Amino acid sequence: MNDDSEKAVFKDTSLVDPLVPEYESSVNEIAALPGCCMLSALPDAGLGNHETPYGVVAAFKDYIVPQLLGRVIGCGMSLVKTDLTRSEIDGCLESFSKLVASSLSSKKNGYRTSYDCLNDIYKDGPRAAYKHFPCLSDIDIPDELLDAVDLYPFLDNLIDLEKIVPNDVLKRSSSFCLPSPAIKKNHFFELGSMASSLDDVSVSPEDPVYAFYHFESPMNQINSYFSGSRKKERKNGALFKARTWYHYYKKAQFHSSAEKSLTPFRYFLRHKDFVSVPVDSISGQRYLSSLVLQLNYERVGRHLFAVILSDVLSDVVGRKVSCAVEFESTHNYFDSEIIDGESYLVARKNTVGAKSQQVGVVSGMYNIPSIIVRGKPEQGSIRWMRSYDHGIGNQLWRESSYQAFQGSRGHKDNSRFEEAFRNGVASSKNEVSRDDIVGRCLVIRGDNASVPQTSKYEDVFLGKTLRHLVAQYSQDDAPVSIDGYLIPFMNYKERV
C-alpha cells in the first residue's frame, strides 16, 4: 500500500480562475485520502450538487474512490464526419430534427441488448457488438475505439458478470435499449461546420457537415449500485440505495457472500465524506470490473447513435450518407496509466486524457462553438496531468456569470442565462432555425445580431468563457494544441 507519510501529494489548482473556497476545500479533502498521489484541477473546474469537484484529475496508488465519479460513469462525446455538404442539409433541418426525435425513442430504434450481448461487450469490448448489431459495419470506426478497456495491472482478471451486482440489477441493465433516448440537461446533439478561427466563422455551401453529440447510455442501475452519494444528496443515488428494507437486506446479503464479511459494506453506504476502497479488496475488484462493463457498453451506445444518424440523414436527403467517427471520448472514468515510470489509477471527472496526435474536443455549451484540439507528442506540464476539459460550461457559473446576469452571486438559476440564447428559437420544442444558431455564433464573436446583447453579455460569454479557455489551451505547457473550432448551425435538445 502507498505510504502517504513518506510521499508528498502533488496538488495544483493554478489553472482555475477564480478558485472558490468551496472547491478548494473539496479538492483538499480528496488529496488527503489514502492512496492519492497527484491531483490537478483544470480550467473548467466546478463544484457539483454532490459537493463533488469536477474538472479534476487525480492519480491513486492501491485505492479507488467510487464517489469521485458518481453516477455518470462512461458519459462521453463523439464527433462524426459525414459526406454531406451544408447545401444538402440546409433545407431539411426541420424534418431531420423530427426524425432524430422519433429514432431516439427506445420503442422504435430496436437496438435492445440481452444478457449474452452485455456479457460479450464486457469481456471483449465494443468490437464484440458487431455480432449482435451487424449495422455497425456501415460506420467507419477507428480500431482503437473498438478495443476493450484495460485496467491492468490493477485488474488482472474480470470478475464473472453475475458476481458484480445482484441479479435483479443485472437483469434490468441487460435489457436496456441502446443508445439512450434522452438528450437532456447538459447533453445535446448538434450539426456544425469547421472553422479555423473564431474571428471568421463564415461557412461555404460546400463545407462538410459534422455531427457532435454528448450523452450516456442507460446504465444507471449499475451506476447507482456503485456510486457513492454524499452530503446534500445523501438520500438519492446511494451505492446501496434501497426502496425497502428487504431490498437493502438482499444487497447486503449479496455483498457479504462475496466478501465473507459485512465490514467492507461500509464502503458503499451513504457517506458524508469521500471513502477510499482498497483496489485489491473484493469490493475494489468488483468496482473496477463494473467500470470495464460500463465503459465498453457506453461506447457501443455512441457507435449505434452514429448508425441512427446515418439512417436519418439518408432518409432526409434521399441518398446513402456515409459517417466516420473522428473522435470519441469518455470524461468520467478511471484509467490505468504510467506516470514517471509508475502505474497509477487515474480518475478523471469531466476531463479527458490527452494522447499524442489524437483529436479531441472541448465541448461548447448552448451553441457556443467547440474547440478542436490535438494531443501534443510531449507530455506537457504536470499541472495539466496530460488532460483537458471535456467542456466549457462550468466557466459560465463563475463569479462573473453570477454578477452579469443576477447582480450578485446567489442561487444557480440559469433562466436568464438560457433566455439570452433561446431568443428567436423556432416554436417546435426540439429544433431551432439555422439563422438563429448562426446569429448566436455571431454574438459570441461580438457582431451585431438578432439576439439581444449587452456589454456584460459579451464580457461573460466572449471574454470569460470561450476565449479564456482558448488562451489557456494556447499555452506552451498545455498537453494539446488547438486545431480549429466546430461552429454549430443546428442543435437538438429535449426540454426538461
C-alpha positions as CSV (number, residue, x, y, z in Angstrom):
1,M,0.0,0.0,0.0
2,N,1.0,3.6,-0.6
3,D,2.7,5.2,2.4
4,D,1.4,8.8,2.4
5,S,3.7,9.8,5.2
6,E,6.7,9.2,3.0
7,K,5.4,10.5,-0.3
8,A,4.0,14.0,-0.5
9,V,0.9,14.6,-2.6
10,F,1.3,16.8,-5.7
11,K,-1.7,19.2,-5.8
12,D,-2.2,22.0,-8.3
13,T,-5.2,24.4,-8.8
14,S,-3.4,27.2,-10.6
15,L,-5.4,26.7,-13.8
16,V,-8.7,27.5,-12.0
17,D,-9.6,31.2,-12.1
18,P,-11.2,32.2,-9.8
19,L,-10.7,29.4,-7.3
20,V,-13.7,29.5,-5.0
21,P,-13.1,28.3,-1.3
22,E,-15.8,25.5,-1.5
23,Y,-14.0,23.9,-4.5
24,E,-10.6,24.2,-2.9
25,S,-11.9,22.6,0.3
26,S,-13.3,19.7,-1.7
27,V,-10.1,19.2,-3.6
28,N,-8.1,19.2,-0.4
29,E,-10.4,16.5,1.0
30,I,-9.6,14.3,-1.9
31,A,-5.9,15.0,-1.8
32,A,-5.8,13.9,1.9
33,L,-7.3,10.4,1.0
34,P,-5.3,7.3,1.4
35,G,-3.6,6.4,-1.9
36,C,-3.9,9.9,-3.6
37,C,-0.6,10.8,-5.0
38,M,-1.3,13.6,-7.6
39,L,-4.3,15.9,-8.1
40,S,-4.9,18.8,-10.5
41,A,-7.9,20.9,-11.3
42,L,-8.3,22.0,-14.9
43,P,-9.6,25.4,-16.2
44,D,-13.3,24.4,-16.4
45,A,-13.4,23.1,-12.8
46,G,-16.6,23.5,-10.7
47,L,-18.5,22.0,-7.8
48,G,-21.4,19.7,-8.4
49,N,-24.6,19.2,-6.4
50,H,-23.0,16.3,-4.5
51,E,-20.3,18.8,-3.4
52,T,-18.0,16.7,-5.5
53,P,-15.5,18.6,-7.7
54,Y,-15.4,18.2,-11.4
55,G,-12.8,19.3,-13.9
56,V,-10.4,17.3,-11.7
57,V,-7.7,14.7,-12.4
58,A,-6.4,12.5,-9.6
59,A,-3.9,9.7,-9.6
60,F,-4.2,6.9,-7.0
61,K,-2.0,4.1,-5.9
62,D,-3.7,1.0,-4.4
63,Y,-7.0,2.7,-3.8
64,I,-10.1,3.9,-5.6
65,V,-12.8,6.4,-4.7
66,P,-16.2,5.5,-6.2
67,Q,-17.8,8.7,-5.1
68,L,-15.4,10.7,-7.2
69,L,-17.1,9.6,-10.5
70,G,-20.7,9.5,-9.1
71,R,-23.5,8.1,-11.2
72,V,-22.3,9.2,-14.7
73,I,-19.6,6.7,-15.4
74,G,-18.9,6.4,-19.1
75,C,-20.6,9.6,-20.1
76,G,-18.9,10.8,-23.2
77,M,-18.9,12.6,-26.6
78,S,-18.4,11.7,-30.3
79,L,-17.6,13.7,-33.3
80,V,-18.7,12.2,-36.6
81,K,-17.8,13.5,-40.1
82,T,-20.4,12.9,-42.8
83,D,-20.1,13.1,-46.6
84,L,-22.9,15.7,-46.6
85,T,-22.4,19.4,-47.5
86,R,-24.2,22.4,-46.0
87,S,-26.2,23.0,-49.2
88,E,-27.6,19.5,-49.0
89,I,-28.9,19.7,-45.4
90,D,-29.9,23.4,-45.0
91,G,-33.4,23.0,-46.3
92,C,-34.0,19.7,-44.4
93,L,-33.3,20.7,-40.8
94,E,-36.9,20.6,-39.7
95,S,-37.7,17.2,-41.0
96,F,-34.3,16.0,-39.8
97,S,-35.0,17.1,-36.2
98,K,-38.3,15.3,-36.1
99,L,-36.8,12.1,-37.4
100,V,-34.0,12.2,-34.9
101,A,-36.6,12.6,-32.1
102,S,-38.5,9.6,-33.4
103,S,-35.5,7.4,-33.9
104,L,-34.2,8.0,-30.4
105,S,-37.4,6.5,-28.9
106,S,-36.5,3.2,-27.2
107,K,-39.6,1.7,-28.6
108,K,-38.6,2.3,-32.2
109,N,-34.9,2.1,-32.7
110,G,-34.8,-1.6,-31.9
111,Y,-31.2,-1.9,-30.6
112,R,-32.1,-3.9,-27.5
113,T,-29.4,-5.7,-25.5
114,S,-29.5,-9.0,-23.8
115,Y,-27.5,-10.8,-21.2
116,D,-25.4,-12.5,-23.8
117,C,-24.8,-9.2,-25.6
118,L,-23.9,-7.5,-22.4
119,N,-21.5,-10.3,-21.4
120,D,-19.8,-10.3,-24.8
121,I,-19.3,-6.5,-24.7
122,Y,-18.0,-6.8,-21.1
123,K,-15.4,-9.5,-22.0
124,D,-14.3,-8.5,-25.5
125,G,-15.0,-4.8,-25.7
126,P,-17.1,-2.8,-28.3
127,R,-15.8,-5.0,-31.2
128,A,-18.0,-7.8,-29.8
129,A,-21.1,-5.7,-30.5
130,Y,-20.7,-6.3,-34.3
131,K,-22.0,-9.8,-33.8
132,H,-25.2,-8.5,-32.2
133,F,-25.6,-5.3,-34.2
134,P,-24.3,-6.0,-37.8
135,C,-25.4,-2.5,-38.8
136,L,-22.2,-1.2,-37.1
137,S,-20.3,-2.3,-40.1
138,D,-21.9,0.6,-42.0
139,I,-19.9,3.1,-39.9
140,D,-16.2,3.9,-40.2
141,I,-14.9,3.4,-36.7
142,P,-11.2,3.5,-35.9
143,D,-9.7,0.3,-34.5
144,E,-8.6,1.9,-31.2
145,L,-12.2,2.8,-30.4
146,L,-13.2,-0.9,-30.6
147,D,-10.6,-2.1,-28.1
148,A,-11.7,-3.3,-24.7
149,V,-11.0,-1.2,-21.6
150,D,-7.8,-2.5,-19.9
151,L,-7.1,-1.6,-16.3
152,Y,-4.1,-3.9,-15.9
153,P,-2.2,-4.1,-13.5
154,F,-4.9,-3.1,-11.1
155,L,-7.4,-5.6,-12.5
156,D,-5.8,-8.8,-13.7
157,N,-8.9,-10.8,-14.4
158,L,-12.5,-9.7,-14.9
159,I,-15.0,-11.0,-12.3
160,D,-17.9,-13.0,-13.7
161,L,-20.7,-10.7,-14.7
162,E,-23.2,-12.3,-12.3
163,K,-20.9,-11.7,-9.4
164,I,-20.5,-7.9,-9.9
165,V,-24.0,-6.9,-8.9
166,P,-27.2,-8.7,-7.7
167,N,-29.2,-10.5,-10.4
168,D,-32.1,-8.1,-10.3
169,V,-29.8,-5.1,-11.1
170,L,-28.0,-7.0,-13.8
171,K,-31.3,-8.2,-15.4
172,R,-32.6,-4.6,-15.6
173,S,-29.3,-3.4,-17.1
174,S,-29.0,-6.1,-19.7
175,S,-32.4,-5.4,-21.2
176,F,-31.9,-1.7,-22.0
177,C,-32.1,-0.1,-25.4
178,L,-29.0,1.5,-27.0
179,P,-28.4,4.3,-27.3
180,S,-30.1,6.4,-24.6
181,P,-33.3,8.0,-25.7
182,A,-32.7,11.1,-23.5
183,I,-30.7,14.1,-24.5
184,K,-31.4,16.4,-21.6
185,K,-29.7,18.6,-19.1
186,N,-26.2,19.3,-20.4
187,H,-26.5,16.5,-23.0
188,F,-27.0,17.6,-26.6
189,F,-26.8,16.7,-30.3
190,E,-25.8,19.2,-32.9
191,L,-24.7,19.6,-36.6
192,G,-22.0,22.0,-37.4
193,S,-19.2,23.1,-39.7
194,M,-15.5,23.6,-39.1
195,A,-13.7,27.0,-38.8
196,S,-10.0,27.7,-38.4
197,S,-10.5,30.8,-36.4
198,L,-13.1,32.4,-34.1
199,D,-12.6,35.7,-36.0
200,D,-14.1,34.2,-39.1
201,V,-17.0,31.7,-38.7
202,S,-18.3,32.2,-42.2
203,V,-19.2,28.9,-43.9
204,S,-19.4,27.7,-47.5
205,P,-22.3,25.7,-49.0
206,E,-19.8,23.0,-49.9
207,D,-18.4,22.7,-46.3
208,P,-18.7,19.2,-44.9
209,V,-21.2,18.6,-42.2
210,Y,-20.1,17.3,-38.8
211,A,-22.3,15.7,-36.1
212,F,-21.3,16.2,-32.5
213,Y,-23.2,14.6,-29.5
214,H,-22.9,14.2,-25.8
215,F,-24.9,11.7,-23.7
216,E,-24.7,8.5,-21.8
217,S,-26.4,5.1,-22.3
218,P,-28.8,3.9,-19.6
219,M,-26.5,2.0,-17.2
220,N,-27.9,3.8,-14.2
221,Q,-28.8,0.6,-12.4
222,I,-25.2,-0.4,-12.1
223,N,-24.0,3.2,-11.7
224,S,-26.3,3.7,-8.8
225,Y,-25.2,0.5,-7.2
226,F,-21.5,1.6,-7.1
227,S,-21.6,5.4,-7.0
228,G,-21.4,6.8,-3.5
229,S,-23.6,9.8,-2.8
230,R,-22.7,12.4,-0.2
231,K,-23.8,15.4,1.8
232,K,-26.6,17.4,0.1
233,E,-27.9,14.3,-1.9
234,R,-27.3,11.6,0.6
235,K,-30.9,10.3,0.1
236,N,-30.5,9.9,-3.7
237,G,-28.2,7.7,-5.8
238,A,-26.5,6.0,-2.9
239,L,-24.4,3.0,-3.6
240,F,-26.8,0.5,-2.0
241,K,-29.9,2.6,-2.4
242,A,-32.9,0.5,-1.2
243,R,-36.6,1.3,-1.6
244,T,-37.4,-1.2,1.1
245,W,-35.5,-2.9,4.0
246,Y,-36.0,-6.2,2.1
247,H,-34.0,-4.9,-0.9
248,Y,-31.4,-3.4,1.4
249,Y,-31.1,-6.8,3.1
250,K,-30.8,-8.6,-0.2
251,K,-28.0,-6.3,-1.3
252,A,-26.2,-6.6,2.0
253,Q,-26.5,-10.4,1.7
254,F,-25.1,-10.4,-1.8
255,H,-22.2,-8.3,-0.8
256,S,-21.3,-10.2,2.4
257,S,-21.4,-13.5,0.5
258,A,-18.7,-12.2,-1.8
259,E,-16.6,-10.5,1.0
260,K,-17.3,-13.2,3.6
261,S,-17.8,-10.3,5.9
262,L,-20.1,-7.3,6.3
263,T,-17.3,-5.0,7.4
264,P,-16.4,-3.7,3.8
265,F,-20.2,-3.0,3.3
266,R,-19.5,0.4,4.9
267,Y,-17.6,1.4,1.7
268,F,-20.9,1.5,-0.2
269,L,-23.2,3.2,2.3
270,R,-24.3,6.8,2.3
271,H,-21.2,8.7,3.4
272,K,-20.8,12.3,4.2
273,D,-17.1,12.1,3.4
274,F,-15.2,10.5,0.5
275,V,-14.2,6.9,1.1
276,S,-11.1,5.2,-0.3
277,V,-11.6,1.5,-1.2
278,P,-8.5,-0.8,-1.5
279,V,-8.0,-1.9,-5.1
280,D,-7.0,-5.5,-4.1
281,S,-10.2,-6.0,-2.0
282,I,-13.1,-7.9,-3.4
283,S,-15.1,-4.7,-3.4
284,G,-12.4,-2.9,-5.3
285,Q,-12.1,-5.6,-7.9
286,R,-15.9,-5.7,-8.4
287,Y,-15.9,-1.9,-8.8
288,L,-13.1,-2.0,-11.4
289,S,-14.9,-4.8,-13.2
290,S,-18.1,-2.8,-13.3
291,L,-16.1,0.1,-14.8
292,V,-14.9,-2.1,-17.6
293,L,-18.5,-3.2,-18.3
294,Q,-19.9,0.3,-18.2
295,L,-17.2,2.0,-20.3
296,N,-17.4,-0.7,-23.0
297,Y,-21.2,-0.5,-23.0
298,E,-21.3,3.3,-23.2
299,R,-19.0,3.3,-26.2
300,V,-21.2,0.8,-28.1
301,G,-24.2,3.2,-27.4
302,R,-22.4,6.1,-29.1
303,H,-21.4,3.9,-32.0
304,L,-25.1,2.9,-32.5
305,F,-26.1,6.6,-32.5
306,A,-23.8,7.1,-35.5
307,V,-25.8,4.3,-37.2
308,I,-29.1,6.1,-36.4
309,L,-27.6,9.4,-37.6
310,S,-26.6,7.9,-40.9
311,D,-30.0,6.3,-41.4
312,V,-31.9,9.5,-40.6
313,L,-29.7,11.7,-42.8
314,S,-30.1,9.2,-45.7
315,D,-33.9,9.4,-45.3
316,V,-33.9,13.2,-45.3
317,V,-31.6,13.9,-48.3
318,G,-32.6,10.9,-50.4
319,R,-29.2,9.2,-50.7
320,K,-26.9,7.0,-48.7
321,V,-25.0,9.2,-46.2
322,S,-21.6,7.8,-45.0
323,C,-20.4,8.6,-41.5
324,A,-17.0,8.2,-40.0
325,V,-16.3,8.6,-36.2
326,E,-13.3,11.0,-36.0
327,F,-13.3,11.4,-32.2
328,E,-14.7,9.8,-29.2
329,S,-14.0,10.4,-25.5
330,T,-15.2,9.4,-22.1
331,H,-14.9,12.0,-19.4
332,N,-16.0,10.2,-16.2
333,Y,-13.7,7.2,-15.6
334,F,-10.7,5.6,-14.0
335,D,-7.8,4.6,-16.3
336,S,-4.6,2.7,-15.8
337,E,-1.6,5.0,-16.7
338,I,2.1,5.1,-16.3
339,I,3.4,8.4,-14.9
340,D,7.2,8.8,-14.4
341,G,7.6,5.0,-14.7
342,E,5.0,4.1,-12.1
343,S,1.5,2.7,-12.6
344,Y,-1.5,4.7,-11.3
345,L,-5.2,4.6,-11.4
346,V,-6.1,8.0,-12.8
347,A,-9.6,9.3,-12.1
348,R,-11.0,11.9,-14.5
349,K,-14.1,13.8,-13.6
350,N,-15.4,15.9,-16.5
351,T,-11.9,15.7,-18.0
352,V,-10.3,13.7,-20.9
353,G,-6.9,12.1,-21.2
354,A,-4.8,13.7,-24.0
355,K,-3.0,11.2,-26.2
356,S,-0.2,12.0,-28.7
357,Q,-1.6,13.2,-32.1
358,Q,-5.2,12.2,-31.1
359,V,-8.0,14.6,-32.0
360,G,-10.2,15.8,-29.1
361,V,-13.0,18.3,-28.5
362,V,-13.5,20.8,-25.7
363,S,-17.3,21.0,-26.0
364,G,-19.2,24.2,-26.2
365,M,-22.5,24.8,-24.4
366,Y,-25.8,26.3,-25.5
367,N,-24.5,26.6,-29.1
368,I,-21.2,28.1,-28.2
369,P,-18.5,26.8,-30.7
370,S,-16.5,23.8,-29.5
371,I,-12.7,23.8,-29.5
372,I,-11.0,21.1,-31.6
373,V,-7.7,20.1,-30.0
374,R,-4.9,17.6,-30.8
375,G,-2.6,15.9,-28.3
376,K,1.0,17.0,-28.4
377,P,3.8,14.4,-28.7
378,E,5.3,15.8,-25.5
379,Q,3.7,15.3,-22.1
380,G,3.1,19.0,-21.2
381,S,3.3,20.4,-17.7
382,I,2.5,18.1,-14.8
383,R,-0.2,20.6,-13.7
384,W,-2.3,19.5,-16.6
385,M,-1.7,15.8,-15.8
386,R,-1.9,15.0,-19.6
387,S,-5.6,16.0,-19.6
388,Y,-8.0,18.6,-21.0
389,D,-11.6,19.8,-20.1
390,H,-14.5,18.0,-21.7
391,G,-16.4,21.3,-22.0
392,I,-16.5,25.0,-21.2
393,G,-19.9,25.1,-19.4
394,N,-18.6,25.4,-15.8
395,Q,-16.8,28.7,-16.7
396,L,-20.3,30.2,-17.1
397,W,-21.1,29.7,-13.5
398,R,-18.1,31.6,-12.1
399,E,-18.4,34.9,-10.3
400,S,-18.6,37.0,-13.5
401,S,-21.6,35.0,-14.7
402,Y,-23.5,35.5,-11.5
403,Q,-22.7,39.2,-11.4
404,A,-23.5,39.8,-15.1
405,F,-26.9,38.1,-15.0
406,Q,-28.1,38.4,-11.4
407,G,-26.2,41.3,-9.9
408,S,-24.6,39.2,-7.2
409,R,-23.6,35.6,-6.6
410,G,-26.6,33.6,-5.4
411,H,-28.7,30.6,-6.3
412,K,-27.7,28.9,-9.5
413,D,-30.8,30.0,-11.5
414,N,-30.0,29.8,-15.2
415,S,-33.3,31.0,-16.6
416,R,-32.0,34.4,-17.7
417,F,-28.8,32.8,-18.8
418,E,-30.7,30.5,-21.2
419,E,-33.1,33.2,-22.3
420,A,-30.3,35.1,-23.9
421,F,-29.6,32.1,-26.1
422,R,-33.1,30.9,-26.7
423,N,-34.4,34.2,-28.1
424,G,-35.8,33.6,-31.6
425,V,-35.9,29.8,-31.2
426,A,-38.4,28.2,-33.5
427,S,-41.7,27.2,-31.9
428,S,-41.1,23.5,-32.1
429,K,-39.7,22.3,-28.8
430,N,-36.9,20.2,-30.3
431,E,-35.5,22.4,-33.1
432,V,-34.1,25.8,-33.9
433,S,-33.6,27.5,-37.2
434,R,-30.3,27.9,-39.0
435,D,-30.5,31.7,-38.8
436,D,-31.0,31.6,-35.1
437,I,-28.0,29.4,-34.5
438,V,-25.8,31.4,-36.8
439,G,-26.9,34.6,-35.0
440,R,-25.8,33.1,-31.7
441,C,-22.4,32.3,-33.1
442,L,-22.1,35.8,-34.3
443,V,-23.0,37.1,-30.9
444,I,-20.1,35.1,-29.5
445,R,-17.8,36.9,-32.0
446,G,-19.3,40.2,-30.8
447,D,-21.0,41.1,-34.1
448,N,-24.5,42.6,-34.2
449,A,-27.2,40.0,-34.5
450,S,-30.8,39.5,-33.7
451,V,-30.1,38.0,-30.3
452,P,-30.1,40.8,-27.6
453,Q,-26.7,41.5,-26.2
454,T,-25.1,43.9,-23.7
455,S,-21.5,44.7,-22.7
456,K,-21.9,42.4,-19.7
457,Y,-23.2,39.6,-22.0
458,E,-20.2,39.9,-24.3
459,D,-17.8,40.0,-21.3
460,V,-19.2,36.8,-19.8
461,F,-19.5,34.7,-22.9
462,L,-16.8,36.1,-25.1
463,G,-14.2,37.3,-22.6
464,K,-14.7,34.9,-19.6
465,T,-15.6,31.7,-21.3
466,L,-14.6,30.6,-24.8
467,R,-11.6,33.0,-25.4
468,H,-10.5,32.5,-21.8
469,L,-10.1,28.8,-22.4
470,V,-8.6,29.3,-25.8
471,A,-5.9,31.4,-24.2
472,Q,-5.2,28.7,-21.6
473,Y,-5.0,25.9,-24.1
474,S,-2.7,28.0,-26.3
475,Q,-0.1,28.0,-23.5
476,D,3.2,26.2,-24.3
477,D,2.8,23.8,-21.3
478,A,-0.7,22.7,-22.4
479,P,-0.9,19.0,-23.4
480,V,-2.9,19.8,-26.5
481,S,-2.8,22.3,-29.4
482,I,-5.8,23.9,-31.0
483,D,-6.7,22.7,-34.5
484,G,-9.9,24.7,-35.1
485,Y,-13.5,25.2,-34.0
486,L,-16.8,23.4,-34.6
487,I,-19.4,26.1,-35.3
488,P,-23.0,24.7,-34.7
489,F,-25.8,25.5,-37.0
490,M,-28.5,23.1,-35.7
491,N,-29.0,21.9,-32.1
492,Y,-31.3,19.2,-30.8
493,K,-32.1,19.1,-27.1
494,E,-35.1,17.9,-25.2
495,R,-36.6,20.4,-22.8
496,V,-36.7,19.4,-19.2
